[in-house]
Amino acid sequence: MKLWQDSVLDDLESNLASNEDVLGLLLFGSCSRAEAARDEWSDIDLLIVLKNDALDRFFPTTAWTAPFGRLYTFTQS
């Protein structure tokens, strides 16, 4: 069964991997483990490594997440 996380992860990868300001993406948490049981409430934990001069386009704003759907909660550091 395909869950919402699959399509969002595909969109994140295609959008962010082609962004020259993004140096790396690291998926962690339950979505990163094939053996983990996901459901519709499972979140996506993603570390995005950016060029130093790109930080203001990603932090503290969440506008860059708009193409991926509704944002329910987030943390940034």
N, CA, C and O atoms as a CHARMM CRD file, in Angstrom:
* protein
*
  308
    1    1 MET  N      0.83700  -1.18000   0.00000 PROA 1      0.00000
    2    1 MET  CA     0.00000   0.00000   0.00000 PROA 1      0.00000
    3    1 MET  C      0.88700   1.25100   0.00000 PROA 1      0.00000
    4    1 MET  O      1.78300   1.39000   0.83300 PROA 1      0.00000
    5    2 LYS  N      0.63000   2.12900  -0.92100 PROA 2      0.00000
    6    2 LYS  CA     1.40900   3.36300  -1.02000 PROA 2      0.00000
    7    2 LYS  C      0.79700   4.41600  -0.10200 PROA 2      0.00000
    8    2 LYS  O     -0.39400   4.71700  -0.18500 PROA 2      0.00000
    9    3 LEU  N      1.62400   4.96400   0.76400 PROA 3      0.00000
   10    3 LEU  CA     1.18700   5.99000   1.70500 PROA 3      0.00000
   11    3 LEU  C      1.64700   7.36500   1.21900 PROA 3      0.00000
   12    3 LEU  O      2.46700   7.46600   0.30700 PROA 3      0.00000
   13    4 TRP  N      1.11500   8.41400   1.83400 PROA 4      0.00000
   14    4 TRP  CA     1.44200   9.78200   1.43200 PROA 4      0.00000
   15    4 TRP  C      2.92500  10.06300   1.51700 PROA 4      0.00000
   16    4 TRP  O      3.44600  10.86500   0.74200 PROA 4      0.00000
   17    5 GLN  N      3.62000   9.41300   2.45200 PROA 5      0.00000
   18    5 GLN  CA     5.05200   9.67300   2.63200 PROA 5      0.00000
   19    5 GLN  C      5.84400   9.31300   1.37200 PROA 5      0.00000
   20    5 GLN  O      6.82600   9.98200   1.05100 PROA 5      0.00000
   21    6 ASP  N      5.43300   8.27400   0.66300 PROA 6      0.00000
   22    6 ASP  CA     6.15100   7.86000  -0.53900 PROA 6      0.00000
   23    6 ASP  C      6.16000   8.95200  -1.60000 PROA 6      0.00000
   24    6 ASP  O      7.20600   9.25500  -2.17400 PROA 6      0.00000
   25    7 SER  N      5.00300   9.54100  -1.85900 PROA 7      0.00000
   26    7 SER  CA     4.95700  10.58800  -2.88600 PROA 7      0.00000
   27    7 SER  C      5.64800  11.86200  -2.41300 PROA 7      0.00000
   28    7 SER  O      6.29400  12.54200  -3.21100 PROA 7      0.00000
   29    8 VAL  N      5.52400  12.19600  -1.13400 PROA 8      0.00000
   30    8 VAL  CA     6.20600  13.39000  -0.62000 PROA 8      0.00000
   31    8 VAL  C      7.71800  13.19300  -0.67500 PROA 8      0.00000
   32    8 VAL  O      8.44600  14.11400  -1.04600 PROA 8      0.00000
   33    9 LEU  N      8.20000  12.01000  -0.31200 PROA 9      0.00000
   34    9 LEU  CA     9.64000  11.75100  -0.38200 PROA 9      0.00000
   35    9 LEU  C     10.15100  11.82700  -1.81400 PROA 9      0.00000
   36    9 LEU  O     11.23700  12.35200  -2.05500 PROA 9      0.00000
   37   10 ASP  N      9.38500  11.31000  -2.76400 PROA 10     0.00000
   38   10 ASP  CA     9.77200  11.42600  -4.17800 PROA 10     0.00000
   39   10 ASP  C      9.84400  12.89400  -4.58900 PROA 10     0.00000
   40   10 ASP  O     10.78900  13.30800  -5.26100 PROA 10     0.00000
   41   11 ASP  N      8.84300  13.68200  -4.18700 PROA 11     0.00000
   42   11 ASP  CA     8.82900  15.11000  -4.52100 PROA 11     0.00000
   43   11 ASP  C      9.98200  15.85700  -3.86200 PROA 11     0.00000
   44   11 ASP  O     10.62300  16.70000  -4.49100 PROA 11     0.00000
   45   12 LEU  N     10.24300  15.54600  -2.58900 PROA 12     0.00000
   46   12 LEU  CA    11.35700  16.18500  -1.87900 PROA 12     0.00000
   47   12 LEU  C     12.67700  15.88700  -2.57500 PROA 12     0.00000
   48   12 LEU  O     13.48900  16.78400  -2.80000 PROA 12     0.00000
   49   13 GLU  N     12.88200  14.62800  -2.91100 PROA 13     0.00000
   50   13 GLU  CA    14.14600  14.25000  -3.54700 PROA 13     0.00000
   51   13 GLU  C     14.31200  14.93800  -4.90400 PROA 13     0.00000
   52   13 GLU  O     15.37100  15.49800  -5.18800 PROA 13     0.00000
   53   14 SER  N     13.28300  14.90000  -5.73200 PROA 14     0.00000
   54   14 SER  CA    13.42900  15.50700  -7.05900 PROA 14     0.00000
   55   14 SER  C     13.59800  17.01500  -6.97700 PROA 14     0.00000
   56   14 SER  O     14.34900  17.59200  -7.76400 PROA 14     0.00000
   57   15 ASN  N     12.91800  17.66200  -6.04400 PROA 15     0.00000
   58   15 ASN  CA    13.00500  19.10900  -5.91200 PROA 15     0.00000
   59   15 ASN  C     14.30400  19.55400  -5.25900 PROA 15     0.00000
   60   15 ASN  O     14.96500  20.46700  -5.75300 PROA 15     0.00000
   61   16 LEU  N     14.67500  18.92000  -4.15900 PROA 16     0.00000
   62   16 LEU  CA    15.84500  19.36600  -3.40700 PROA 16     0.00000
   63   16 LEU  C     17.16200  18.85700  -3.98000 PROA 16     0.00000
   64   16 LEU  O     18.17700  19.54600  -3.87600 PROA 16     0.00000
   65   17 ALA  N     17.17300  17.68200  -4.57500 PROA 17     0.00000
   66   17 ALA  CA    18.41200  17.14600  -5.14800 PROA 17     0.00000
   67   17 ALA  C     18.88500  17.98800  -6.33300 PROA 17     0.00000
   68   17 ALA  O     20.08100  18.04900  -6.61900 PROA 17     0.00000
   69   18 SER  N     17.95000  18.63000  -7.01600 PROA 18     0.00000
   70   18 SER  CA    18.33200  19.46200  -8.15800 PROA 18     0.00000
   71   18 SER  C     18.61600  20.90900  -7.76000 PROA 18     0.00000
   72   18 SER  O     18.99300  21.72400  -8.60200 PROA 18     0.00000
   73   19 ASN  N     18.43900  21.22500  -6.48800 PROA 19     0.00000
   74   19 ASN  CA    18.67400  22.58400  -5.99600 PROA 19     0.00000
   75   19 ASN  C     20.16400  22.75200  -5.69900 PROA 19     0.00000
   76   19 ASN  O     20.71200  22.03100  -4.86500 PROA 19     0.00000
   77   20 GLU  N     20.80900  23.68000  -6.36200 PROA 20     0.00000
   78   20 GLU  CA    22.26200  23.85600  -6.20800 PROA 20     0.00000
   79   20 GLU  C     22.66800  24.30700  -4.80600 PROA 20     0.00000
   80   20 GLU  O     23.83500  24.18000  -4.43600 PROA 20     0.00000
   81   21 ASP  N     21.72800  24.83100  -4.02400 PROA 21     0.00000
   82   21 ASP  CA    22.01800  25.24500  -2.65800 PROA 21     0.00000
   83   21 ASP  C     22.00900  24.08400  -1.66900 PROA 21     0.00000
   84   21 ASP  O     22.49100  24.22100  -0.54400 PROA 21     0.00000
   85   22 VAL  N     21.46600  22.95100  -2.08100 PROA 22     0.00000
   86   22 VAL  CA    21.37600  21.77600  -1.21200 PROA 22     0.00000
   87   22 VAL  C     22.59700  20.88600  -1.44900 PROA 22     0.00000
   88   22 VAL  O     22.82500  20.40400  -2.55900 PROA 22     0.00000
   89   23 LEU  N     23.36800  20.68100  -0.39500 PROA 23     0.00000
   90   23 LEU  CA    24.57100  19.84800  -0.48600 PROA 23     0.00000
   91   23 LEU  C     24.28300  18.38900  -0.17400 PROA 23     0.00000
   92   23 LEU  O     25.00400  17.50600  -0.63700 PROA 23     0.00000
   93   24 GLY  N     23.24700  18.12300   0.59900 PROA 24     0.00000
   94   24 GLY  CA    22.92600  16.74300   0.94000 PROA 24     0.00000
   95   24 GLY  C     21.58100  16.61500   1.62500 PROA 24     0.00000
   96   24 GLY  O     21.07300  17.56300   2.22500 PROA 24     0.00000
   97   25 LEU  N     21.01800  15.42400   1.52300 PROA 25     0.00000
   98   25 LEU  CA    19.76000  15.07800   2.17900 PROA 25     0.00000
   99   25 LEU  C     19.98300  13.79800   2.95900 PROA 25     0.00000
  100   25 LEU  O     20.61400  12.86600   2.45900 PROA 25     0.00000
  101   26 LEU  N     19.47400  13.74400   4.17300 PROA 26     0.00000
  102   26 LEU  CA    19.57400  12.53300   4.98600 PROA 26     0.00000
  103   26 LEU  C     18.20700  12.23700   5.57700 PROA 26     0.00000
  104   26 LEU  O     17.67800  13.01300   6.37300 PROA 26     0.00000
  105   27 LEU  N     17.64300  11.10500   5.17700 PROA 27     0.00000
  106   27 LEU  CA    16.37000  10.65000   5.72000 PROA 27     0.00000
  107   27 LEU  C     16.66900   9.78200   6.92900 PROA 27     0.00000
  108   27 LEU  O     17.49900   8.87600   6.86200 PROA 27     0.00000
  109   28 PHE  N     15.98900  10.06100   8.03800 PROA 28     0.00000
  110   28 PHE  CA    16.17600   9.23900   9.23400 PROA 28     0.00000
  111   28 PHE  C     14.82000   9.01700   9.88000 PROA 28     0.00000
  112   28 PHE  O     13.81400   9.52900   9.38900 PROA 28     0.00000
  113   29 GLY  N     14.77300   8.28000  10.94800 PROA 29     0.00000
  114   29 GLY  CA    13.50100   7.97100  11.59600 PROA 29     0.00000
  115   29 GLY  C     12.80700   6.78400  10.94200 PROA 29     0.00000
  116   29 GLY  O     13.41200   6.05800  10.15400 PROA 29     0.00000
  117   30 SER  N     11.54900   6.59600  11.27000 PROA 30     0.00000
  118   30 SER  CA    10.83200   5.40200  10.82600 PROA 30     0.00000
  119   30 SER  C     10.70500   5.29500   9.30600 PROA 30     0.00000
  120   30 SER  O     10.68500   4.18400   8.77600 PROA 30     0.00000
  121   31 CYS  N     10.61900   6.40000   8.60300 PROA 31     0.00000
  122   31 CYS  CA    10.49700   6.34700   7.14000 PROA 31     0.00000
  123   31 CYS  C     11.77600   5.87800   6.45800 PROA 31     0.00000
  124   31 CYS  O     11.75000   5.51000   5.28300 PROA 31     0.00000
  125   32 SER  N     12.87400   5.88600   7.16900 PROA 32     0.00000
  126   32 SER  CA    14.14000   5.46200   6.57700 PROA 32     0.00000
  127   32 SER  C     14.37400   3.95500   6.70300 PROA 32     0.00000
  128   32 SER  O     15.29400   3.41400   6.08900 PROA 32     0.00000
  129   33 ARG  N     13.55000   3.28600   7.49100 PROA 33     0.00000
  130   33 ARG  CA    13.74700   1.84800   7.73100 PROA 33     0.00000
  131   33 ARG  C     12.67200   1.03500   7.02800 PROA 33     0.00000
  132   33 ARG  O     11.48000   1.22900   7.26600 PROA 33     0.00000
  133   34 ALA  N     13.09300   0.13500   6.17200 PROA 34     0.00000
  134   34 ALA  CA    12.14400  -0.69100   5.42200 PROA 34     0.00000
  135   34 ALA  C     11.29200  -1.55500   6.34100 PROA 34     0.00000
  136   34 ALA  O     10.13000  -1.82700   6.03900 PROA 34     0.00000
  137   35 GLU  N     11.86000  -1.98500   7.45400 PROA 35     0.00000
  138   35 GLU  CA    11.12600  -2.87100   8.35500 PROA 35     0.00000
  139   35 GLU  C     10.15700  -2.13700   9.27800 PROA 35     0.00000
  140   35 GLU  O      9.36300  -2.77300   9.97100 PROA 35     0.00000
  141   36 ALA  N     10.21400  -0.82000   9.29300 PROA 36     0.00000
  142   36 ALA  CA     9.34300  -0.03900  10.17900 PROA 36     0.00000
  143   36 ALA  C      7.92100  -0.02800   9.62800 PROA 36     0.00000
  144   36 ALA  O      7.70700   0.10900   8.42300 PROA 36     0.00000
  145   37 ALA  N      6.97000  -0.17200  10.51700 PROA 37     0.00000
  146   37 ALA  CA     5.56200  -0.10600  10.12600 PROA 37     0.00000
  147   37 ALA  C      5.12900   1.35500  10.09100 PROA 37     0.00000
  148   37 ALA  O      5.05300   2.01700  11.12600 PROA 37     0.00000
  149   38 ARG  N      4.84800   1.84900   8.88800 PROA 38     0.00000
  150   38 ARG  CA     4.37300   3.22300   8.73900 PROA 38     0.00000
  151   38 ARG  C      2.86000   3.22400   8.60800 PROA 38     0.00000
  152   38 ARG  O      2.25800   2.25600   8.14500 PROA 38     0.00000
  153   39 ASP  N      2.26400   4.32300   9.02300 PROA 39     0.00000
  154   39 ASP  CA     0.84000   4.52500   8.80100 PROA 39     0.00000
  155   39 ASP  C      0.63400   5.96700   8.35800 PROA 39     0.00000
  156   39 ASP  O      1.60300   6.69900   8.15500 PROA 39     0.00000
  157   40 GLU  N     -0.60300   6.37400   8.21000 PROA 40     0.00000
  158   40 GLU  CA    -0.87400   7.71700   7.70600 PROA 40     0.00000
  159   40 GLU  C     -0.39200   8.82100   8.63400 PROA 40     0.00000
  160   40 GLU  O     -0.30400   9.97300   8.20900 PROA 40     0.00000
  161   41 TRP  N     -0.07700   8.50700   9.89300 PROA 41     0.00000
  162   41 TRP  CA     0.38200   9.51100  10.86000 PROA 41     0.00000
  163   41 TRP  C      1.89700   9.52100  11.03100 PROA 41     0.00000
  164   41 TRP  O      2.42500  10.33300  11.79000 PROA 41     0.00000
  165   42 SER  N      2.59400   8.63900  10.34400 PROA 42     0.00000
  166   42 SER  CA     4.05700   8.62600  10.43800 PROA 42     0.00000
  167   42 SER  C      4.62300   9.90300   9.82000 PROA 42     0.00000
  168   42 SER  O      4.17400  10.34900   8.76400 PROA 42     0.00000
  169   43 ASP  N      5.60500  10.47500  10.49000 PROA 43     0.00000
  170   43 ASP  CA     6.19200  11.71600   9.98000 PROA 43     0.00000
  171   43 ASP  C      7.41300  11.42000   9.12300 PROA 43     0.00000
  172   43 ASP  O      7.86200  10.27800   9.02600 PROA 43     0.00000
  173   44 ILE  N      7.93400  12.46100   8.51000 PROA 44     0.00000
  174   44 ILE  CA     9.15700  12.38000   7.71600 PROA 44     0.00000
  175   44 ILE  C     10.22100  13.19500   8.42900 PROA 44     0.00000
  176   44 ILE  O     10.05600  14.39400   8.65700 PROA 44     0.00000
  177   45 ASP  N     11.31800  12.52700   8.77900 PROA 45     0.00000
  178   45 ASP  CA    12.45100  13.19600   9.42200 PROA 45     0.00000
  179   45 ASP  C     13.54400  13.34200   8.36600 PROA 45     0.00000
  180   45 ASP  O     14.05800  12.34900   7.85100 PROA 45     0.00000
  181   46 LEU  N     13.88900  14.57600   8.05300 PROA 46     0.00000
  182   46 LEU  CA    14.82700  14.84900   6.97800 PROA 46     0.00000
  183   46 LEU  C     15.82800  15.90700   7.41900 PROA 46     0.00000
  184   46 LEU  O     15.44900  16.97000   7.91100 PROA 46     0.00000
  185   47 LEU  N     17.08900  15.61100   7.24000 PROA 47     0.00000
  186   47 LEU  CA    18.15600  16.57700   7.47400 PROA 47     0.00000
  187   47 LEU  C     18.58300  17.11200   6.11100 PROA 47     0.00000
  188   47 LEU  O     18.91100  16.34200   5.20800 PROA 47     0.00000
  189   48 ILE  N     18.57700  18.42800   5.97100 PROA 48     0.00000
  190   48 ILE  CA    18.98100  19.06900   4.72300 PROA 48     0.00000
  191   48 ILE  C     20.25300  19.85400   4.99200 PROA 48     0.00000
  192   48 ILE  O     20.26800  20.74100   5.84600 PROA 48     0.00000
  193   49 VAL  N     21.31700  19.53600   4.27200 PROA 49     0.00000
  194   49 VAL  CA    22.59100  20.23300   4.40900 PROA 49     0.00000
  195   49 VAL  C     22.67000  21.26700   3.29100 PROA 49     0.00000
  196   49 VAL  O     22.56700  20.93900   2.10900 PROA 49     0.00000
  197   50 LEU  N     22.85900  22.53300   3.69600 PROA 50     0.00000
  198   50 LEU  CA    22.82800  23.64900   2.75600 PROA 50     0.00000
  199   50 LEU  C     24.17000  24.36600   2.66200 PROA 50     0.00000
  200   50 LEU  O     25.00700  24.27800   3.56100 PROA 50     0.00000
  201   51 LYS  N     24.35000  25.06900   1.56100 PROA 51     0.00000
  202   51 LYS  CA    25.46200  26.00300   1.46500 PROA 51     0.00000
  203   51 LYS  C     25.22300  27.10800   2.49200 PROA 51     0.00000
  204   51 LYS  O     24.07700  27.44300   2.79100 PROA 51     0.00000
  205   52 ASN  N     26.29400  27.66700   3.02600 PROA 52     0.00000
  206   52 ASN  CA    26.17900  28.70300   4.05400 PROA 52     0.00000
  207   52 ASN  C     25.31700  29.88200   3.62100 PROA 52     0.00000
  208   52 ASN  O     24.52200  30.38800   4.41200 PROA 52     0.00000
  209   53 ASP  N     25.46300  30.31600   2.39500 PROA 53     0.00000
  210   53 ASP  CA    24.72900  31.50200   1.95300 PROA 53     0.00000
  211   53 ASP  C     23.26900  31.20800   1.56900 PROA 53     0.00000
  212   53 ASP  O     22.54900  32.12400   1.17300 PROA 53     0.00000
  213   54 ALA  N     22.82600  29.96000   1.67800 PROA 54     0.00000
  214   54 ALA  CA    21.45200  29.58800   1.33700 PROA 54     0.00000
  215   54 ALA  C     20.55800  29.45300   2.56000 PROA 54     0.00000
  216   54 ALA  O     19.35100  29.25200   2.42200 PROA 54     0.00000
  217   55 LEU  N     21.11600  29.55700   3.72400 PROA 55     0.00000
  218   55 LEU  CA    20.35200  29.31400   4.94500 PROA 55     0.00000
  219   55 LEU  C     19.09500  30.16600   5.03800 PROA 55     0.00000
  220   55 LEU  O     18.04500  29.66600   5.44200 PROA 55     0.00000
  221   56 ASP  N     19.17800  31.44000   4.67200 PROA 56     0.00000
  222   56 ASP  CA    18.02300  32.33100   4.81400 PROA 56     0.00000
  223   56 ASP  C     16.85600  31.96200   3.90200 PROA 56     0.00000
  224   56 ASP  O     15.73700  32.41700   4.14200 PROA 56     0.00000
  225   57 ARG  N     17.07700  31.15700   2.87100 PROA 57     0.00000
  226   57 ARG  CA    15.98800  30.71900   2.00500 PROA 57     0.00000
  227   57 ARG  C     15.26000  29.49300   2.57200 PROA 57     0.00000
  228   57 ARG  O     14.19500  29.11900   2.08100 PROA 57     0.00000
  229   58 PHE  N     15.83700  28.87300   3.60200 PROA 58     0.00000
  230   58 PHE  CA    15.26200  27.67900   4.20900 PROA 58     0.00000
  231   58 PHE  C     14.95100  27.84400   5.69600 PROA 58     0.00000
  232   58 PHE  O     14.13400  27.10200   6.24100 PROA 58     0.00000
  233   59 PHE  N     15.58500  28.79400   6.34600 PROA 59     0.00000
  234   59 PHE  CA    15.44900  28.95400   7.79500 PROA 59     0.00000
  235   59 PHE  C     15.40800  30.42600   8.15600 PROA 59     0.00000
  236   59 PHE  O     16.27100  31.17300   7.69500 PROA 59     0.00000
  237   60 PRO  N     14.46600  30.88100   8.94700 PROA 60     0.00000
  238   60 PRO  CA    13.42400  30.15800   9.66600 PROA 60     0.00000
  239   60 PRO  C     12.13600  29.97600   8.85900 PROA 60     0.00000
  240   60 PRO  O     11.16500  29.43600   9.38800 PROA 60     0.00000
  241   61 THR  N     12.09800  30.40300   7.61100 PROA 61     0.00000
  242   61 THR  CA    10.88600  30.28200   6.81100 PROA 61     0.00000
  243   61 THR  C     10.53100  28.82400   6.50200 PROA 61     0.00000
  244   61 THR  O     11.40400  27.95700   6.45800 PROA 61     0.00000
  245   62 THR  N      9.26000  28.57400   6.29200 PROA 62     0.00000
  246   62 THR  CA     8.82200  27.25000   5.82700 PROA 62     0.00000
  247   62 THR  C      8.18300  27.36800   4.44200 PROA 62     0.00000
  248   62 THR  O      7.57800  26.41200   3.95800 PROA 62     0.00000
  249   63 ALA  N      8.31200  28.51900   3.81100 PROA 63     0.00000
  250   63 ALA  CA     7.71100  28.73800   2.49600 PROA 63     0.00000
  251   63 ALA  C      8.20700  27.71700   1.46700 PROA 63     0.00000
  252   63 ALA  O      7.46300  27.35400   0.55500 PROA 63     0.00000
  253   64 TRP  N      9.44200  27.25400   1.60000 PROA 64     0.00000
  254   64 TRP  CA     9.99600  26.29300   0.64400 PROA 64     0.00000
  255   64 TRP  C      9.28500  24.94000   0.69800 PROA 64     0.00000
  256   64 TRP  O      9.45200  24.12600  -0.21000 PROA 64     0.00000
  257   65 THR  N      8.49300  24.68600   1.74700 PROA 65     0.00000
  258   65 THR  CA     7.77700  23.40700   1.86500 PROA 65     0.00000
  259   65 THR  C      6.42900  23.42300   1.14000 PROA 65     0.00000
  260   65 THR  O      5.80800  22.36800   1.00900 PROA 65     0.00000
  261   66 ALA  N      5.95800  24.56300   0.67000 PROA 66     0.00000
  262   66 ALA  CA     4.62100  24.69000   0.06100 PROA 66     0.00000
  263   66 ALA  C      4.36000  23.69400  -1.07800 PROA 66     0.00000
  264   66 ALA  O      3.25700  23.15200  -1.14400 PROA 66     0.00000
  265   67 PRO  N      5.31200  23.42600  -1.97200 PROA 67     0.00000
  266   67 PRO  CA     5.02100  22.49000  -3.06100 PROA 67     0.00000
  267   67 PRO  C      4.76900  21.04600  -2.60500 PROA 67     0.00000
  268   67 PRO  O      4.29400  20.22400  -3.38700 PROA 67     0.00000
  269   68 PHE  N      5.08000  20.74500  -1.36500 PROA 68     0.00000
  270   68 PHE  CA     4.98500  19.36500  -0.89500 PROA 68     0.00000
  271   68 PHE  C      3.68700  19.05600  -0.15000 PROA 68     0.00000
  272   68 PHE  O      3.48800  17.92700   0.29800 PROA 68     0.00000
  273   69 GLY  N      2.82500  20.02500  -0.01500 PROA 69     0.00000
  274   69 GLY  CA     1.54800  19.80000   0.64500 PROA 69     0.00000
  275   69 GLY  C      1.45600  20.54900   1.96000 PROA 69     0.00000
  276   69 GLY  O      2.33400  21.33300   2.31900 PROA 69     0.00000
  277   70 ARG  N      0.38100  20.28800   2.65600 PROA 70     0.00000
  278   70 ARG  CA     0.09800  20.98900   3.91200 PROA 70     0.00000
  279   70 ARG  C      1.09800  20.58700   4.99300 PROA 70     0.00000
  280   70 ARG  O      1.38600  19.40300   5.16900 PROA 70     0.00000
  281   71 LEU  N      1.61300  21.55300   5.70000 PROA 71     0.00000
  282   71 LEU  CA     2.56000  21.33800   6.76900 PROA 71     0.00000
  283   71 LEU  C      1.80900  21.33900   8.09000 PROA 71     0.00000
  284   71 LEU  O      1.18600  22.33700   8.45300 PROA 71     0.00000
  285   72 TYR  N      1.86500  20.23200   8.80400 PROA 72     0.00000
  286   72 TYR  CA     1.14500  20.14100  10.08200 PROA 72     0.00000
  287   72 TYR  C      2.00400  20.59000  11.25600 PROA 72     0.00000
  288   72 TYR  O      1.51800  21.28200  12.15000 PROA 72     0.00000
  289   73 THR  N      3.24000  20.21400  11.26100 PROA 73     0.00000
  290   73 THR  CA     4.15600  20.60700  12.33500 PROA 73     0.00000
  291   73 THR  C      5.57200  20.54300  11.79500 PROA 73     0.00000
  292   73 THR  O      5.83400  19.86700  10.80100 PROA 73     0.00000
  293   74 PHE  N      6.47800  21.24200  12.44400 PROA 74     0.00000
  294   74 PHE  CA     7.87200  21.22000  12.01200 PROA 74     0.00000
  295   74 PHE  C      8.76800  21.65800  13.15800 PROA 74     0.00000
  296   74 PHE  O      8.32900  22.30800  14.10700 PROA 74     0.00000
  297   75 THR  N     10.02500  21.28700  13.04400 PROA 75     0.00000
  298   75 THR  CA    11.06300  21.83500  13.90900 PROA 75     0.00000
  299   75 THR  C     12.24400  22.16800  13.00600 PROA 75     0.00000
  300   75 THR  O     12.50200  21.47800  12.02000 PROA 75     0.00000
  301   76 GLN  N     12.93300  23.20200  13.34600 PROA 76     0.00000
  302   76 GLN  CA    14.13000  23.61300  12.61900 PROA 76     0.00000
  303   76 GLN  C     15.20200  23.96200  13.62800 PROA 76     0.00000
  304   76 GLN  O     14.92200  24.50200  14.69800 PROA 76     0.00000
  305   77 SER  N     16.42400  23.64700  13.27400 PROA 77     0.00000
  306   77 SER  CA    17.53200  24.05500  14.14300 PROA 77     0.00000
  307   77 SER  C     18.78000  24.27400  13.32400 PROA 77     0.00000
  308   77 SER  O     19.82500  24.62200  13.87300 PROA 77     0.00000
